[in-house]
């Protein structure tokens, strides 16, 4: 259990949020509504992510499923014009849409940002195909250029669900891409456990396309370099072997022999890593992997790993064999946090380890569930050992968590829009002394 946490009534300023009686929260912490959900001015519709550009501007970029990215400025005002509108080239609805966004580590100088979406509309790719693309900001820092698209990678999908979709630059400067297993109950195409692209399952429901060997995996690519034509082990390359990205030399399956696995793969055995994140202090990775019908889970990957980890799906679900609550799984890396798919829980939404200014949240891993709206705090009680508590409930439609430049954590919801954890902060003064402060929506 999280020590010394007390029951607290959430501020009356919070709209449309219910809190379980007996919920545990630090006494200074509230969850405040920043933007309402909807289609009117000053609101957001079906938000799926909240990202910062790391450029010192204090802006927050909010991803809407239909294909629009909006900007919240550093005073919590929503800008009138969207940062970019990609809706014309996207298939949205269900688990499809504009699913991921991140900014180049040198965005302040090069203006490059990256998205993950499912193709549709005017896109030249087959509807439902995963597309990972690079875009350039325009002359206006608050407007991206939709005509600047440079497609990096396309991946076919066996079904309409389990698209994954999250993307993040890791502390090593490489782009990580979370890919679901292609859909279908139980992983019928066995994408998550198939490394050799020559061994992919092909039938009426499982596509005959080399890129499906990238499904059910965490990918890691170098966007600052390219791959020339020739023989290699890339599964997302063009017919001549070339690709608009390169492979880091320490990727675990890198090499010319495809039997060793696709060069792009960093780890495997994932069902639907819809949301993952990196700890901004340690570089460790947290992966929220959506379960089948019994367990939801969060996996952990230390920064110093050499990759190649098998997270167990579709043999394992949580700590057990798929569908079991008693038969332990002996394959792959076990998750650090699990919970049963019961009492309304149905799909984990991976979050962030809190490294922001609210001291009472420091070090907690904050995550939740789409269907129940439960928000959970995970705490590392000793190295490698975690406990968790359900601390809040915001109702159905919790879609993701976000982090701003200061490390403050946000919640996105279909029904409640954009919310942010607030609480007492510690301000470091010039003389080195710490002074507690309280931050509200309007600033210090």
C-alpha positions in Angstrom: 0.0 0.0 0.0 1.1 3.6 -0.6 2.1 4.9 2.9 0.5 7.8 4.7 -2.1 8.6 2.1 -5.4 10.1 3.3 -8.9 10.2 2.0 -9.7 13.6 0.4 -12.7 15.2 -1.2 -11.9 16.5 -4.7 -12.4 20.2 -5.3 -15.8 21.3 -6.4 -14.2 22.9 -9.4 -13.8 19.5 -10.9 -16.6 18.7 -13.2 -18.1 15.3 -14.1 -15.7 13.4 -11.9 -16.8 10.9 -9.2 -14.5 9.7 -6.5 -14.9 6.4 -4.7 -15.6 6.7 -1.0 -12.4 5.8 0.8 -10.2 6.7 -2.2 -6.5 7.3 -1.3 -4.8 10.5 -2.3 -2.2 12.7 -0.8 -4.2 15.3 1.1 -2.9 18.2 -1.0 -3.6 16.6 -4.4 -6.6 17.3 -6.6 -7.4 16.5 -10.2 -8.6 19.6 -12.1 -10.4 20.0 -15.3 -8.4 22.0 -17.8 -10.4 21.6 -20.9 -13.9 20.2 -21.3 -14.8 17.5 -23.8 -16.9 18.3 -26.9 -16.8 20.1 -30.2 -17.3 23.7 -29.1 -14.7 26.3 -28.9 -12.3 25.8 -26.0 -12.9 22.1 -25.9 -11.3 18.9 -27.1 -12.9 15.9 -28.8 -11.8 12.3 -28.2 -8.3 13.2 -27.0 -5.9 10.3 -27.1 -2.6 11.9 -26.0 -1.0 15.0 -24.5 2.7 15.8 -25.4 5.1 18.6 -24.9 7.7 19.7 -27.5 10.6 20.1 -25.1 11.4 23.5 -26.6 10.9 25.6 -23.5 7.6 27.1 -24.7 5.4 25.4 -22.1 2.9 24.4 -24.7 0.9 21.2 -24.5 -0.1 19.4 -27.8 -3.3 17.5 -27.6 -4.0 14.7 -30.1 -7.6 14.1 -31.2 -8.5 10.7 -32.6 -10.1 12.1 -35.7 -6.8 13.6 -36.8 -6.3 17.0 -35.3 -3.6 18.2 -32.9 -4.5 21.3 -30.8 -2.2 23.5 -28.7 -2.8 24.5 -25.1 -0.5 27.5 -24.4 1.4 28.1 -21.2 -1.5 29.9 -19.6 -3.9 27.0 -20.2 -5.7 28.7 -23.1 -6.5 26.6 -26.1 -5.2 28.3 -29.3 -7.9 29.1 -31.9 -6.2 27.2 -34.8 -5.1 23.6 -34.7 -1.4 22.8 -34.9 -2.1 20.4 -37.7 -5.2 18.7 -39.2 -4.5 15.3 -40.8 -8.1 14.0 -40.7 -8.3 13.7 -44.5 -5.8 10.9 -44.7 -6.9 9.0 -41.6 -9.3 6.2 -40.8 -10.7 7.0 -37.3 -13.1 5.2 -35.0 -12.9 2.2 -32.7 -9.1 1.6 -32.2 -8.1 3.5 -35.3 -7.2 7.2 -35.8 -4.4 9.6 -35.0 -2.8 7.5 -32.3 0.6 8.8 -31.4 2.8 12.0 -31.4 6.3 12.9 -30.3 8.8 15.6 -31.1 12.3 15.2 -32.3 14.8 15.6 -29.4 16.2 18.6 -31.3 12.8 20.0 -32.2 13.7 23.5 -31.0 16.2 23.7 -33.8 14.9 21.4 -36.6 11.1 21.7 -36.1 10.5 17.9 -36.8 7.7 16.0 -35.2 6.3 12.5 -35.7 2.9 10.9 -35.7 1.4 7.4 -35.9 -2.0 7.0 -37.6 -4.1 4.4 -39.4 -4.5 5.2 -43.1 -7.8 6.1 -44.7 -9.4 8.9 -46.7 -7.0 10.3 -49.3 -4.1 8.3 -48.0 -2.4 6.2 -50.8 -2.1 3.3 -48.4 -4.6 0.5 -47.8 -7.2 1.6 -45.2 -6.2 0.6 -41.7 -2.5 0.4 -42.5 -0.3 1.8 -39.7 1.7 4.9 -40.9 4.5 6.4 -39.0 5.5 9.8 -40.5 7.7 12.8 -40.0 6.3 16.4 -40.4 7.9 19.8 -40.3 6.6 22.9 -38.4 5.8 25.8 -40.7 7.2 29.4 -40.4 4.6 29.9 -37.7 5.7 27.9 -34.6 2.1 27.1 -33.8 1.3 25.6 -37.2 2.6 22.4 -38.6 2.9 21.9 -42.3 0.6 19.0 -43.5 2.3 19.0 -46.9 5.7 18.2 -45.4 4.9 14.5 -44.6 7.8 12.1 -45.0 6.5 8.6 -44.5 9.0 6.5 -42.5 7.3 3.2 -42.1 4.0 1.5 -43.0 2.8 -1.7 -41.4 -0.2 -3.8 -42.5 -2.8 -4.8 -40.0 -4.6 -8.2 -39.9 -7.7 -6.7 -38.3 -9.2 -3.4 -37.2 -8.1 -3.5 -33.6 -4.9 -3.8 -31.6 -3.1 -1.1 -33.5 -0.9 0.0 -30.6 0.0 3.5 -31.8 2.1 5.2 -29.2 5.5 6.6 -30.2 8.2 8.1 -28.0 11.8 9.1 -28.4 13.8 7.3 -25.8 16.6 8.7 -23.8 19.0 7.3 -26.4 17.5 9.5 -29.1 15.9 6.7 -31.1 12.2 6.5 -31.9 10.3 3.7 -30.2 7.0 2.5 -31.8 4.5 0.3 -29.9 2.8 -2.2 -32.2 -0.3 -4.3 -31.3 -0.6 -7.9 -32.4 -2.8 -7.2 -35.4 -6.1 -8.0 -33.6 -8.4 -10.9 -33.1 -9.1 -12.8 -29.9 -6.2 -14.7 -28.4 -3.7 -13.6 -31.0 -4.8 -16.0 -33.8 -2.0 -15.0 -36.2 0.7 -15.4 -33.5 2.4 -12.2 -34.6 3.7 -11.4 -31.1 5.8 -14.6 -30.8 6.9 -14.8 -34.5 10.3 -13.3 -35.1 11.2 -14.9 -38.4 9.3 -13.1 -41.2 9.5 -16.2 -43.3 7.4 -18.0 -40.7 4.4 -15.7 -40.5 1.0 -17.3 -40.3 -0.9 -16.8 -43.6 -4.6 -17.6 -44.0 -8.0 -16.0 -44.7 -7.6 -13.8 -41.6 -3.8 -13.4 -41.5 -2.2 -11.3 -44.1 0.6 -12.4 -46.4 2.8 -9.3 -46.0 6.3 -9.1 -44.6 5.5 -6.1 -42.5 3.1 -8.0 -40.2 6.2 -9.6 -38.7 6.5 -6.2 -36.9 3.2 -6.7 -35.1 3.1 -7.5 -31.4 6.5 -5.8 -31.0 8.2 -2.7 -29.7 10.2 -1.2 -32.6 13.3 1.1 -32.3 14.5 3.1 -35.3 16.9 5.9 -36.1 15.1 8.7 -37.8 18.2 10.8 -38.5 19.7 8.4 -41.0 18.6 6.2 -43.9 19.2 2.7 -45.1 20.6 2.3 -48.7 19.4 -0.3 -51.1 20.7 -3.8 -50.7 20.4 -6.9 -48.6 19.4 -6.4 -45.0 17.1 -7.7 -42.3 14.6 -4.8 -42.4 10.9 -5.8 -42.6 9.6 -2.3 -43.4 12.0 -1.6 -46.3 11.1 -0.9 -49.9 11.5 -3.6 -52.5 15.2 -2.7 -53.1 16.0 -2.9 -49.4 16.2 0.9 -48.9 14.4 2.7 -46.0 14.0 6.3 -44.9 15.3 5.3 -41.5 18.2 3.4 -40.2 18.7 0.7 -37.5 20.6 1.3 -34.4 23.6 -1.0 -34.4 22.7 -2.4 -31.0 19.1 -3.5 -31.9 19.0 -7.1 -30.7 17.9 -8.7 -34.0 19.9 -6.5 -36.4 21.7 -8.3 -39.2 21.3 -9.4 -42.8 19.7 -12.8 -41.9 15.9 -12.3 -41.5 15.6 -15.6 -39.6 17.0 -13.7 -36.7 14.1 -11.4 -36.7 13.2 -8.0 -38.2 16.0 -5.5 -37.6 13.4 -2.9 -36.4 12.3 -5.0 -33.4 13.5 -4.1 -29.9 11.3 -6.4 -27.9 8.3 -8.7 -28.5 5.5 -10.7 -27.0 3.1 -7.7 -26.7 -0.7 -7.8 -27.3 -1.6 -4.1 -27.5 0.9 -1.6 -26.0 -1.5 1.3 -26.6 0.4 3.6 -24.2 3.9 3.4 -22.9 6.4 6.0 -21.5 9.9 6.6 -20.4 10.9 7.7 -16.9 12.4 11.2 -17.5 15.0 10.7 -14.7 16.0 7.0 -15.0 15.2 6.3 -18.7 13.3 3.2 -17.7 10.3 2.2 -19.9 6.8 1.4 -18.6 4.5 -0.4 -21.0 0.7 -0.6 -20.5 -0.3 -3.8 -22.4 -4.0 -4.3 -22.8 -5.1 -7.8 -21.8 -7.4 -10.4 -23.5 -10.1 -11.3 -21.0 -8.5 -12.0 -17.6 -5.6 -9.7 -16.8 -4.4 -6.2 -17.5 -0.7 -5.5 -17.1 2.1 -3.0 -17.0 5.6 -4.2 -18.0 8.9 -2.6 -17.0 12.1 -2.4 -19.0 15.2 -0.9 -17.3 17.2 1.7 -19.2 20.3 -0.5 -19.3 18.7 -3.5 -21.0 20.1 -4.7 -24.3 16.6 -5.4 -25.7 15.3 -8.7 -27.1 12.9 -9.2 -24.1 9.9 -11.4 -24.6 6.9 -10.1 -22.7 5.0 -13.4 -23.1 1.8 -12.8 -25.2 0.1 -14.9 -26.5 1.2 -17.6 -24.3 1.0 -15.5 -21.2 -1.5 -13.0 -19.9 -0.4 -11.1 -16.8 1.7 -13.5 -14.6 -0.3 -16.5 -15.8 -0.9 -18.6 -18.8 -3.5 -16.9 -21.1 -6.9 -16.9 -19.5 -5.7 -18.5 -16.2 -5.7 -17.2 -12.7 -3.8 -20.1 -11.2 -1.3 -21.5 -13.7 1.9 -19.5 -13.7 3.5 -18.4 -16.9 7.2 -19.5 -17.3 7.8 -17.7 -20.5 9.3 -14.3 -20.8 9.4 -11.2 -18.6 6.6 -10.9 -16.0 4.8 -7.6 -15.6 5.4 -5.4 -12.5 1.7 -4.5 -12.1 -1.4 -6.4 -12.9 -5.1 -6.3 -12.1 -8.1 -8.4 -13.0 -10.5 -7.6 -15.7 -13.5 -7.2 -13.4 -15.8 -4.6 -11.9 -15.7 -2.6 -15.1 -12.0 -2.7 -15.8 -11.3 -3.8 -19.4 -8.3 -2.0 -20.9 -5.2 -0.6 -19.2 -4.0 2.9 -20.2 -0.3 3.1 -19.5 0.8 6.3 -17.8 3.9 8.0 -16.4 6.1 7.9 -13.3 5.6 11.2 -11.7 8.7 13.4 -11.7 7.0 16.7 -11.6 6.8 19.5 -9.0 4.1 18.0 -6.7 6.2 16.5 -4.1 3.6 14.1 -2.6 3.3 12.4 -6.0 7.0 12.0 -6.5 8.0 8.5 -7.9 4.5 7.2 -8.2 3.5 5.5 -11.4 0.1 6.9 -12.4 -2.0 4.9 -14.8 -5.6 3.8 -15.4 -8.3 1.9 -17.2 -10.4 3.0 -20.2 -13.7 1.2 -19.3 -13.9 1.7 -15.6 -12.2 5.1 -15.4 -10.2 3.9 -12.4 -6.9 5.8 -11.9 -4.2 3.8 -10.1 -1.0 4.7 -8.3 1.8 2.2 -8.5 4.6 2.4 -5.9 8.0 0.6 -6.0 8.3 -0.6 -2.4 11.7 -2.2 -3.0 13.8 -2.8 -6.2 11.6 -4.6 -8.6 8.6 -4.9 -6.3 5.5 -2.8 -6.8 2.1 -2.3 -5.1 -0.8 -0.4 -6.5 -4.0 1.3 -5.3 -7.1 2.6 -7.1 -7.2 6.2 -6.0 -9.8 7.9 -8.3 -12.6 7.1 -10.7 -13.5 9.5 -13.5 -15.9 7.1 -15.3 -15.9 5.5 -18.7 -13.6 6.8 -21.5 -10.3 7.4 -19.8 -8.0 7.3 -22.9 -4.5 8.3 -21.9 -2.0 10.2 -19.7 0.3 13.0 -20.7 3.3 14.9 -19.3 4.3 18.5 -19.8 7.7 20.1 -19.7 7.6 20.5 -15.9 6.7 16.9 -15.4 3.1 17.5 -14.4 0.8 14.7 -15.4 -2.5 15.0 -17.4 -5.4 12.7 -18.0 -7.3 12.6 -21.2 -10.9 11.4 -21.4 -13.6 11.1 -24.0 -16.2 12.5 -21.5 -14.1 14.8 -19.3 -11.6 16.3 -21.8 -8.2 17.2 -20.3 -7.4 17.1 -16.6 -4.3 17.7 -14.5 -3.0 16.6 -11.2 -2.4 19.6 -8.9 -0.9 19.8 -5.4 1.6 21.5 -3.2 4.9 22.1 -4.9 8.5 22.7 -3.8 10.1 25.8 -5.3 13.9 25.8 -5.4 15.0 29.3 -4.5 18.3 30.9 -5.7 19.9 30.4 -2.3 19.3 26.7 -2.6 16.5 26.6 0.1 13.2 24.8 -0.7 9.9 26.6 -0.2 6.5 24.9 -0.5 4.2 26.5 -3.0 0.7 25.7 -4.3 0.0 25.8 -8.1 -3.4 26.5 -9.5 -4.6 26.7 -13.1 -3.7 30.3 -13.2 -0.1 29.8 -12.1 1.9 30.2 -9.0 
